């Protein structure tokens, strides 16, 4: 495992800005509102020959005033417990306040290496204020400006000697990646917690609690998986500018990162237009999908049949996706989720030989009326599998414009009926055959 470096501090001192600066990309939600980052956010960072896992945390409140704030505090404490090195961030312009002192007390108890960072020191005049922070008792303060990239190199130089020796690590690309996606408040984080058996993501009744994508490494039957819990995706018209917008981008990026998306829906609401929109994006991205219908404890057995009908009607383009009925709250059916997702992952890696594909496609073409336009009729000269994840097939034809959507769907359905590909997208690419083939056919 890579060493873990956690950024902690009270709300609105610039932790997410520093996280983005160290990660080299905009990974955490950044907005000038206290408490914007609620869940831990992870990023693998490589710098100066060292690889670390960087962790951003929610604003740490020692005496939280709400149930959600209490959960944020617990998440930050978990991050501290898991960290090898802690970056304690304060605001140089605010000076030392009571909340900083309480956090410093907590960090001293942890006995973890701490680097004290005084943020928002946009110019040298603020460095004269550093003396006040020695009273925190956690080391020499370093003046930085995360926004303006001041002091970042010096920060890395302080972190590097504190890192433990690293053993072999498994690259994320070697792990199957599963993204938990869906509308707000359908139970995505609760499903994640039920799967891994630990409270790794905040679960709260407030819609939109998870604003960033949260990565969790999970061992399933001896194989490491990466579970990505994402922000709820809302209709564009209901989305406020700022945090909600960046959360949507984060969720869509998570779909792009994953191999299989677990689309979580609410059993009490059947299939909504937004569920269809998310499924469409999963298909467009060429990802595998498992439809997870959550909150089945709130409905009778009868609606399950109605659900299957709705899947066939509203999600016809993803009708090949497995459907699971679960209750994350009571952990009913949860044990089926990962095995089914792994089945879909394996289907996405299925590779057929060129002769098998070529023979099969040509037989399918001859068994069905071929598209035509005027005197020109579709001819398929050669077919082969061009790639996996998703399984992709190239067909060399006389004129790609002759292939309409319904014929493409016919060929895809024939492939699925014979070779499976359950849950995974299948792509068909029609390319104009080389001139010599066309001349020979003519």
C-alpha positions in Angstrom: 0.0 0.0 0.0 1.2 3.5 -0.7 1.8 5.8 2.3 -1.3 7.8 3.2 -1.1 11.6 3.6 -4.2 13.2 5.1 -5.1 16.9 5.0 -7.1 17.9 8.1 -8.2 21.2 9.6 -11.3 23.1 10.4 -13.8 24.1 7.7 -12.9 26.7 5.0 -9.2 26.9 5.6 -8.4 25.7 2.0 -7.9 22.0 2.4 -9.5 21.1 -0.9 -7.5 23.8 -2.7 -4.3 22.3 -1.3 -5.5 18.8 -2.2 -6.1 19.8 -5.8 -2.7 21.6 -5.9 -0.9 18.5 -4.6 -2.9 16.1 -6.8 -2.2 18.2 -9.9 -5.8 18.2 -11.0 -9.2 19.4 -9.8 -10.3 16.3 -7.8 -12.0 17.8 -4.8 -15.0 20.1 -4.9 -13.8 23.7 -4.3 -16.2 26.4 -3.3 -16.1 29.3 -0.9 -18.6 27.8 1.4 -17.8 26.2 4.8 -18.3 22.4 4.8 -18.2 21.9 1.1 -16.1 18.7 1.3 -18.1 16.2 3.4 -16.5 12.8 2.5 -12.9 11.8 2.3 -11.5 12.0 -1.2 -8.5 10.0 -2.3 -5.9 10.6 -5.0 -2.7 8.8 -5.9 0.1 11.3 -6.3 3.6 10.7 -7.6 6.3 13.3 -7.0 10.1 13.3 -6.7 10.2 9.5 -6.8 7.6 9.0 -4.1 4.1 7.8 -4.5 1.5 8.6 -1.9 -2.3 8.4 -1.4 -3.5 11.8 -0.6 -6.7 12.2 1.4 -8.9 15.2 1.7 -11.3 15.4 4.6 -14.4 17.4 5.6 -14.0 20.3 8.0 -13.2 19.0 11.4 -15.5 20.2 14.2 -14.7 19.0 17.7 -18.1 19.8 19.0 -20.4 19.4 15.9 -23.7 21.1 16.0 -25.6 18.6 13.8 -25.8 14.9 13.1 -24.2 15.3 9.7 -21.3 17.4 11.2 -20.8 14.6 13.7 -20.4 12.1 10.9 -18.0 14.4 9.1 -16.0 14.5 12.4 -16.0 10.7 12.5 -14.8 10.5 8.9 -11.9 12.9 9.5 -10.9 10.9 12.6 -10.9 7.7 10.5 -8.6 9.5 8.0 -6.3 10.6 10.8 -6.2 7.0 12.1 -5.3 5.6 8.6 -2.8 8.3 7.8 1.0 7.9 7.8 1.6 11.6 7.7 -0.9 14.4 8.5 -1.0 17.9 7.0 -2.6 20.1 9.6 -3.9 23.2 7.8 -4.7 26.5 9.5 -5.6 30.0 8.1 -2.7 32.5 8.6 -5.2 35.4 8.3 -7.4 34.2 11.1 -4.6 33.5 13.5 -5.0 30.8 16.2 -8.5 30.2 17.2 -10.0 27.7 19.7 -11.0 25.1 17.1 -7.4 25.0 15.9 -6.2 24.3 19.5 -8.7 21.5 19.9 -7.7 19.8 16.6 -4.0 20.2 17.6 -4.8 18.3 20.9 -6.4 15.5 18.9 -3.4 15.3 16.5 -0.9 15.1 19.4 -2.9 12.2 20.8 -2.7 10.4 17.5 1.2 10.3 17.7 1.3 10.7 13.9 3.9 12.8 12.1 2.3 16.3 11.5 3.2 19.1 9.1 1.7 22.4 10.2 0.7 24.5 7.2 -0.5 28.1 7.5 -2.5 28.7 4.3 -3.5 31.9 2.5 -0.1 33.5 2.9 -0.3 35.0 -0.6 2.7 37.2 0.0 5.7 37.5 2.4 4.0 40.0 4.7 1.8 37.2 6.1 4.9 35.2 7.2 5.3 37.6 10.1 2.1 36.1 11.6 3.6 32.6 11.8 4.9 33.0 15.4 1.4 32.6 16.9 1.1 29.1 15.6 3.9 27.7 17.6 1.6 27.6 20.6 -0.3 24.7 18.9 2.6 22.4 19.8 2.7 20.4 16.6 5.9 21.7 15.1 7.2 24.6 13.0 4.5 26.3 10.8 5.1 26.6 7.1 3.5 29.5 5.2 1.9 28.5 1.9 -0.7 29.7 -0.5 -2.4 26.7 -2.1 -4.3 29.0 -4.5 -1.1 30.7 -5.8 1.3 27.7 -5.5 3.5 29.4 -2.9 5.4 27.0 -0.6 4.2 23.8 -2.2 7.7 22.6 -3.1 8.8 23.3 0.5 5.8 21.3 1.8 6.8 18.3 -0.3 10.3 18.5 1.1 8.9 18.4 4.7 6.6 15.5 3.9 9.1 13.2 2.1 11.4 12.3 5.1 8.3 11.4 7.2 7.0 8.8 4.7 7.4 5.1 5.7 9.1 2.6 3.5 6.8 1.4 0.8 6.1 -2.3 -0.1 4.8 -3.5 -3.4 1.6 -1.8 -4.5 -1.1 -2.8 -7.0 -1.9 -0.3 -9.6 -5.5 0.7 -9.9 -5.5 -0.3 -13.5 -5.0 -3.9 -12.3 -8.1 -3.8 -10.2 -11.6 -4.2 -11.5 -13.3 -0.8 -11.0 -16.9 -0.6 -10.0 -18.7 2.7 -9.8 -21.9 3.1 -7.6 -24.0 5.7 -9.4 -27.6 7.0 -9.4 -29.9 9.8 -8.3 -29.5 11.5 -4.9 -30.8 9.7 -1.9 -31.3 6.3 -3.4 -28.9 4.7 -1.0 -25.6 4.6 -2.8 -23.4 5.2 0.2 -25.4 2.8 2.3 -24.9 0.2 -0.3 -21.2 0.8 -0.3 -21.1 0.5 3.5 -23.2 -2.7 3.4 -20.8 -4.2 0.8 -17.5 -3.4 2.6 -18.8 -3.9 6.1 -17.4 -0.6 7.3 -18.7 3.0 7.5 -16.4 4.2 4.7 -18.9 6.7 3.3 -21.2 9.1 5.1 -24.8 8.0 5.1 -27.4 10.7 5.8 -31.0 11.3 4.8 -30.1 14.7 3.2 -30.1 14.3 -0.6 -26.7 15.1 -2.1 -24.7 14.2 1.0 -21.9 12.6 -1.1 -20.5 15.4 -3.2 -17.2 13.9 -4.3 -16.4 10.4 -5.7 -15.0 8.2 -2.8 -12.7 5.4 -3.7 -12.6 2.3 -1.5 -10.3 -0.7 -2.1 -12.2 -3.9 -1.3 -11.0 -7.5 -1.2 -13.4 -9.9 -2.8 -12.5 -13.6 -2.7 -8.8 -12.8 -2.8 -9.1 -10.2 -5.6 -8.8 -6.5 -4.9 -11.6 -4.3 -6.4 -11.9 -0.6 -6.5 -15.4 0.7 -5.4 -16.2 4.2 -6.4 -19.1 5.9 -4.6 -20.3 9.0 -6.4 -22.4 12.1 -6.0 -26.0 11.8 -6.9 -26.8 12.9 -10.4 -29.6 15.4 -10.6 -31.6 16.8 -13.6 -29.7 19.8 -15.0 -32.7 22.1 -14.4 -32.6 21.3 -10.6 -28.9 21.7 -10.3 -27.5 24.8 -8.6 -24.4 26.4 -10.0 -21.3 25.5 -8.1 -21.1 22.4 -5.9 -23.8 20.5 -7.6 -22.3 21.1 -11.0 -18.9 19.9 -10.0 -20.5 16.9 -8.3 -22.2 15.9 -11.6 -18.9 16.2 -13.4 -17.2 14.0 -10.7 -19.9 11.3 -11.1 -19.7 11.2 -14.8 -15.9 11.0 -14.6 -16.4 8.1 -12.2 -18.5 6.3 -14.8 -15.7 7.0 -17.3 -13.1 5.5 -14.9 -15.0 2.3 -14.0 -15.4 -1.0 -15.8 -18.9 -1.7 -14.4 -21.4 0.8 -13.1 -23.8 -0.2 -10.4 -26.9 1.9 -11.2 -28.8 2.2 -8.0 -32.5 3.1 -8.2 -35.3 3.5 -5.6 -37.9 0.7 -5.5 -40.6 3.1 -4.3 -40.2 5.3 -7.4 -39.8 2.7 -10.2 -37.7 3.8 -13.2 -37.5 7.6 -13.5 -36.5 9.7 -16.4 -33.2 10.5 -14.6 -32.5 6.8 -14.2 -32.9 6.4 -17.9 -30.5 9.4 -18.5 -27.8 7.8 -16.3 -28.2 4.4 -18.0 -27.9 6.1 -21.3 -24.6 7.7 -20.3 -23.3 4.4 -19.1 -24.1 2.8 -22.5 -22.6 5.8 -24.3 -19.4 5.4 -22.3 -19.2 1.7 -23.2 -19.4 0.4 -19.6 -20.9 -2.6 -18.1 -24.0 -2.2 -15.9 -25.8 -3.9 -13.1 -29.2 -2.4 -12.2 -29.5 -2.4 -8.4 -33.1 -1.7 -7.2 -32.7 -0.6 -3.6 -35.2 -0.1 -0.7 -37.1 -3.3 -1.6 -38.0 -3.5 2.1 -40.4 -0.7 1.4 -42.5 -2.4 -1.3 -44.4 -5.6 -1.7 -43.4 -8.5 -4.0 -45.9 -7.4 -6.6 -44.0 -4.3 -7.9 -41.0 -6.5 -8.8 -42.9 -7.8 -11.8 -43.8 -4.2 -12.7 -40.2 -3.3 -12.4 -39.1 -5.9 -14.9 -41.8 -4.5 -17.3 -40.5 -1.0 -16.8 -36.9 -2.1 -17.5 -38.0 -3.6 -20.7 -40.0 -0.5 -21.7 -37.8 2.4 -20.4 -34.4 0.7 -20.5 -34.8 -1.3 -23.6 -31.3 -0.2 -24.8 -29.9 -1.8 -21.6 -32.2 -4.7 -21.3 -29.2 -7.0 -21.2 -28.1 -5.6 -17.8 -28.7 -7.9 -14.8 -31.4 -6.7 -12.3 -30.9 -7.2 -8.6 -33.5 -6.3 -5.8 -31.8 -5.4 -2.5 -32.2 -3.6 0.7 -28.9 -1.9 1.6 -30.4 -0.9 5.0 -31.1 -4.5 6.0 -28.3 -6.0 3.8 -30.8 -8.1 1.9 -29.5 -9.2 -1.5 -26.3 -7.3 -1.0 -24.2 -10.4 -1.2 -25.3 -10.8 -4.9 -24.1 -7.4 -6.0 -20.3 -8.0 -6.3 -20.5 -11.5 -7.8 -22.9 -10.2 -10.4 -20.7 -7.2 -11.1 -17.7 -9.5 -11.5 -19.7 -11.6 -14.0 -20.3 -8.5 -16.1 -16.7 -7.5 -15.8 -15.6 -10.9 -17.1 -18.1 -10.7 -20.0 -16.6 -7.4 -21.0 -13.2 -9.1 -21.4 -14.5 -11.9 -23.6 -12.5 -12.3 -26.8 -13.7 -14.2 -29.8 -11.4 -15.5 -32.6 -11.5 -13.7 -36.0 -12.8 -16.8 -37.9 -15.6 -17.4 -35.4 -16.8 -13.7 -35.6 -16.5 -13.6 -39.4 -18.5 -16.8 -39.9 -21.1 -15.8 -37.4 -21.7 -12.3 -38.7 -22.0 -13.5 -42.3 -24.5 -16.1 -41.3 -26.5 -13.5 -39.4 -26.5 -11.2 -42.4 -27.7 -13.9 -44.7 -30.5 -14.9 -42.3 -32.1 -11.5 -42.3 -33.2 -9.1 -45.0 -30.2 -6.9 -45.7 -30.6 -3.1 -45.8 -30.7 -1.5 -49.2 -31.0 1.9 -50.8 -32.1 2.0 -54.4 -30.2 -0.7 -56.2 -27.4 -0.8 -53.6 -27.7 -3.6 -50.9 -25.5 -4.1 -47.9 -22.5 -6.4 -48.3 -20.3 -7.6 -45.4 -16.9 -8.7 -46.6 -15.2 -9.3 -43.3 -15.9 -9.1 -39.6 -13.6 -9.4 -36.6 -13.4 -8.4 -32.9 -11.4 -5.2 -32.6 -11.2 -5.0 -28.8 -12.6 -5.7 -25.3 -14.0 -3.6 -22.4 -16.4 -3.2 -24.1 -16.3 -6.0 -26.7 -16.0 -4.2 -30.0 -16.6 -5.6 -33.5 -15.5 -4.1 -36.9 -17.5 -5.0 -40.0 -16.0 -4.1 -43.4 -18.9 -3.3 -45.7 -19.5 -1.8 -49.1 -21.3 1.2 -47.7 -21.6 2.1 -44.0 -24.5 4.5 -44.7 -26.7 1.6 -45.6 -26.7 0.4 -42.0 -29.5 1.9 -40.0 -30.1 1.6 -36.2 -32.5 -1.3 -36.3 -30.2 -3.5 -38.3 -27.3 -2.7 -36.0 -29.5 -3.7 -33.0 -30.4 -6.9 -34.8 -26.8 -7.9 -35.1 -26.0 -6.9 -31.5 -29.0 -9.0 -30.3 -27.7 -12.0 -32.4 -24.3 -11.7 -30.8 -25.8 -11.6 -27.3 -28.0 -14.6 -27.9 -25.1 -16.7 -29.0 -22.1 -15.4 -27.0 -23.7 -13.8 -23.9 -22.0 -10.4 -23.1 -24.5 -10.1 -20.2 -24.5 -6.6 -18.7 -21.6 -5.3 -20.9 -21.9 -2.8 -23.8 -21.2 -4.2 -27.3 -20.0 -1.8 -30.0 -20.3 -2.4 -33.7 -18.2 -0.3 -36.1 -19.1 -0.4 -39.8 -16.2 0.6 -42.1 -16.0 0.9 -45.8 -14.0 -2.1 -47.2 -10.8 -1.4 -49.2 -11.3 -0.6 -52.8 -9.9 -3.9 -54.0 -12.6 -5.8 -52.1 -15.3 -3.6 -53.6 -13.9 -4.1 -57.1 -13.7 -7.9 -56.6 -17.3 -7.9 -55.4 -18.4 -5.8 -58.3 
